[in-house]
Amino acid sequence: MEKLESKSKVAICENCQSFVLACATDHLSKETEKEFTEFTNMGFTVKIESKEETIKRGYSYWENCINSNCNLKIKES
């Protein structure tokens, strides 16, 4: 059985599949949950996955993703 600590909640850009916010599920605060809700409302996918999956995704700054200036352009190069 997996430990709760090995899971992370992430907000993922639909374009480049990078994460814009990640938090260990055992460290979520009301403020962080509010941020995840805001990212959902902006069109990001929010899900729970293993920390390893999150690390493989890499990070992208959310404003870049909103402005279509995200890691997608780097990956396409």
C-alpha positions as CSV (number, residue, x, y, z in Angstrom):
1,M,0.0,0.0,0.0
2,E,1.3,3.4,-0.9
3,K,1.9,6.0,1.8
4,L,-0.1,9.2,1.6
5,E,3.2,11.2,1.6
6,S,4.2,9.7,-1.7
7,K,1.3,11.4,-3.5
8,S,1.1,14.9,-4.7
9,K,-1.7,17.1,-5.9
10,V,-0.8,19.0,-9.0
11,A,-2.3,21.6,-11.4
12,I,-1.2,20.6,-14.9
13,C,-1.1,22.7,-18.1
14,E,-3.2,21.1,-20.8
15,N,-0.8,22.3,-23.5
16,C,2.6,21.3,-22.3
17,Q,1.6,18.8,-19.5
18,S,4.0,20.5,-17.0
19,F,2.8,21.3,-13.5
20,V,2.2,24.9,-12.4
21,L,1.5,24.0,-8.8
22,A,2.3,20.9,-6.8
23,C,1.9,20.0,-3.1
24,A,2.3,16.9,-1.0
25,T,-1.2,15.7,-0.1
26,D,-0.4,15.6,3.6
27,H,0.6,19.3,3.5
28,L,-2.4,20.9,1.9
29,S,-3.7,24.0,3.5
30,K,-7.0,25.9,2.9
31,E,-5.0,28.5,1.0
32,T,-3.4,25.9,-1.2
33,E,-6.8,24.3,-1.9
34,K,-8.1,27.7,-2.9
35,E,-5.2,28.0,-5.4
36,F,-6.0,24.6,-6.9
37,T,-9.6,25.8,-7.3
38,E,-8.4,28.9,-9.0
39,F,-6.2,26.9,-11.4
40,T,-9.1,24.6,-12.2
41,N,-11.2,27.7,-13.0
42,M,-8.4,28.9,-15.4
43,G,-8.5,25.6,-17.3
44,F,-5.7,23.7,-15.7
45,T,-6.2,20.0,-14.9
46,V,-5.9,19.2,-11.1
47,K,-5.2,15.6,-10.1
48,I,-3.4,13.5,-7.6
49,E,-0.4,11.5,-8.8
50,S,2.8,10.0,-7.4
51,K,5.7,12.4,-6.6
52,E,7.7,10.6,-9.3
53,E,5.2,11.4,-12.0
54,T,5.2,15.0,-10.9
55,I,9.0,15.3,-10.9
56,K,9.1,13.8,-14.5
57,R,6.6,16.5,-15.7
58,G,8.8,19.4,-14.8
59,Y,7.6,22.9,-13.9
60,S,6.2,25.7,-16.0
61,Y,5.3,29.2,-14.7
62,W,1.5,29.5,-14.9
63,E,1.5,32.9,-16.6
64,N,3.5,31.5,-19.4
65,C,1.0,28.7,-19.9
66,I,-2.0,31.1,-19.8
67,N,-0.3,33.2,-22.4
68,S,0.5,30.2,-24.6
69,N,4.2,30.8,-23.9
70,C,4.7,27.6,-22.0
71,N,7.1,24.6,-22.2
72,L,5.1,23.4,-25.2
73,K,7.1,25.8,-27.3
74,I,10.4,24.5,-25.8
75,K,9.4,20.9,-26.4
76,E,8.5,21.6,-30.1
77,S,11.9,23.3,-30.8
